[in-house]
Amino acid sequence: MQYFVYILVSASGNALYTGTTRDLRKRLHQHQVGITGAHTQKYRIRKLVYFEVHGALEAALIRERRIKRWKREWKIELIESINPGWRDLSVEIPY
Protein backbone atom coordinates (compact mmCIF):
# COMPACT_ATOMS: atom_id res chain seq x y z
CA MET A 1 0.00 0.00 0.00
CA GLN A 2 1.20 3.53 -0.77
CA TYR A 3 1.03 6.57 1.48
CA PHE A 4 1.79 10.12 0.45
CA VAL A 5 3.35 13.03 2.27
CA TYR A 6 2.43 16.21 0.44
CA ILE A 7 2.81 19.97 0.57
CA LEU A 8 0.19 22.39 -0.70
CA VAL A 9 0.58 26.13 -1.18
CA SER A 10 -1.86 29.02 -1.36
CA ALA A 11 -2.27 31.02 -4.57
CA SER A 12 -0.23 33.85 -3.07
CA GLY A 13 2.52 31.45 -1.98
CA ASN A 14 2.37 32.76 1.57
CA ALA A 15 0.82 29.73 3.24
CA LEU A 16 2.01 26.12 3.17
CA TYR A 17 0.32 22.96 4.41
CA THR A 18 1.91 19.55 4.93
CA GLY A 19 -0.18 16.41 5.22
CA THR A 20 -0.30 12.63 4.86
CA THR A 21 -2.86 10.53 3.03
CA ARG A 22 -3.40 7.17 1.41
CA ASP A 23 -5.40 8.61 -1.50
CA LEU A 24 -3.70 11.79 -2.71
CA ARG A 25 -6.18 12.51 -5.51
CA LYS A 26 -9.15 12.30 -3.14
CA ARG A 27 -7.43 14.37 -0.45
CA LEU A 28 -6.41 17.04 -2.97
CA HIS A 29 -10.02 17.24 -4.18
CA GLN A 30 -11.16 17.72 -0.57
CA HIS A 31 -8.73 20.61 -0.20
CA GLN A 32 -9.84 22.16 -3.49
CA VAL A 33 -13.54 22.11 -2.65
CA GLY A 34 -12.95 23.33 0.89
CA ILE A 35 -14.03 20.35 3.01
CA THR A 36 -10.81 20.23 5.01
CA GLY A 37 -9.50 22.02 8.07
CA ALA A 38 -9.90 25.68 8.92
CA HIS A 39 -6.28 26.57 8.09
CA THR A 40 -6.45 25.34 4.50
CA GLN A 41 -9.88 26.92 4.00
CA LYS A 42 -8.91 30.28 5.49
CA TYR A 43 -5.79 30.65 3.35
CA ARG A 44 -7.20 28.83 0.29
CA ILE A 45 -4.32 26.35 0.25
CA ARG A 46 -5.02 24.19 -2.79
CA LYS A 47 -2.03 23.83 -5.10
CA LEU A 48 0.02 20.63 -4.85
CA VAL A 49 3.71 21.55 -5.13
CA TYR A 50 5.41 18.55 -3.51
CA PHE A 51 4.72 14.93 -2.71
CA GLU A 52 6.61 11.80 -1.88
CA VAL A 53 5.52 8.18 -1.71
CA HIS A 54 6.05 5.83 1.26
CA GLY A 55 5.34 2.15 1.53
CA ALA A 56 4.24 2.24 5.16
CA LEU A 57 1.93 4.54 7.09
CA GLU A 58 4.33 4.85 10.01
CA ALA A 59 7.15 6.06 7.73
CA ALA A 60 4.84 8.62 6.10
CA LEU A 61 3.63 9.95 9.45
CA ILE A 62 7.19 10.27 10.78
CA ARG A 63 8.23 12.16 7.64
CA GLU A 64 5.18 14.45 7.85
CA ARG A 65 5.94 15.31 11.47
CA ARG A 66 9.57 16.08 10.63
CA ILE A 67 8.64 18.36 7.74
CA LYS A 68 6.02 20.16 9.84
CA ARG A 69 8.73 21.03 12.40
CA TRP A 70 11.05 22.45 9.75
CA LYS A 71 11.64 26.14 9.21
CA ARG A 72 9.77 27.61 6.25
CA GLU A 73 13.06 28.08 4.35
CA TRP A 74 13.79 24.35 4.60
CA LYS A 75 10.33 23.49 3.26
CA ILE A 76 10.89 25.86 0.34
CA GLU A 77 14.25 24.21 -0.39
CA LEU A 78 12.55 20.79 -0.35
CA ILE A 79 9.86 21.95 -2.77
CA GLU A 80 12.36 23.60 -5.10
CA SER A 81 14.61 20.53 -5.10
CA ILE A 82 12.02 18.73 -7.26
CA ASN A 83 9.77 21.57 -8.39
CA PRO A 84 11.77 24.77 -8.92
CA GLY A 85 8.91 26.46 -10.79
CA TRP A 86 6.31 25.60 -8.14
CA ARG A 87 4.06 24.13 -10.83
CA ASP A 88 0.92 22.23 -9.89
CA LEU A 89 1.89 18.56 -9.55
CA SER A 90 -1.66 17.23 -9.36
CA VAL A 91 -1.38 15.79 -12.89
CA GLU A 92 1.72 13.81 -11.82
CA ILE A 93 0.08 11.85 -9.01
CA PRO A 94 0.83 8.17 -9.63
CA TYR A 95 -1.92 5.53 -10.10
N, C-alpha and C positions, 0 to 999 in steps of 0.2 A: 504494500500500500504506500502511496506517496502523500507527503505532507509538504505544504508550502509555507515559507516565511516570506512575507512581502512588505514592500514599502509603497505607500500611496502619497501623493502630494496634492496640495490645493492648486487651483488655477493660477494663483498669484505666486506660488512657490514658497510661500511663507510658512505653511504648516505641513508637517510630515506625520504619517501614522504608520506604525509597524504592527503587523499582526501575523497570526498563524491560522491555517485552515487546511482541510483535507480537499475541499472543492474550490479551487481558486476562481473559476469562472462564476460560480454561484455567489461566492462571497463578494467578488467585485461588483456583480449586479446589485447585490444588497446595498453596497456603499453608494452606487450610482443612483439608485432610486430613493435613497435616504432612509432605509429601515435598519440603520445601525446605531451606534452610540452617539451621544450628544456631541462629543468632540468632532467627529467626522461630519456630522450634519451642520454644526455651527460654522465650521471653516470650509465646508464644501470640498472635502478631501476625497477625490474620486479618480485621479489619474495614477495608473500603475506604472511605476518607474523602476522597480527592482523586484525580483523574486528569485528564490533558490529552492531547490527540491531536496527533501530529506526522506529517507526510507523508514524512519521511525518517529512516532509522535514525540517521544521524550527528547530526541535530538533536536527536533524543530522547536519545541518549547524552550529548551535551553538556549538555542541560538536567538530566538525572539527576545528572551529576557536580556541577553547580553547586548543586543543591538539597542534595545530600549534604554539601557543605561549609558550608552555612548553619548558623547558630546555631539551636537548638531554637525560640526565640521567633519567628524568621522563618518557620520551617516552620509553626508554629501560625497565624501571621498569614495565610499562603498558604492553608491549609486553611479557615480561618474566612472568607476573602474570598469563597468560593463555597459553603461548607458550615458556617454558623455553629453549627448544632446538632449537628455531628459525626455526622449520620445515615449509615447504611450506603448507599453509592452503587452497590452491586453491581447493583441493578435498573435503573440508569440507563446501564449500559454500552451504547454504540451497537453495532449490527449484530445 
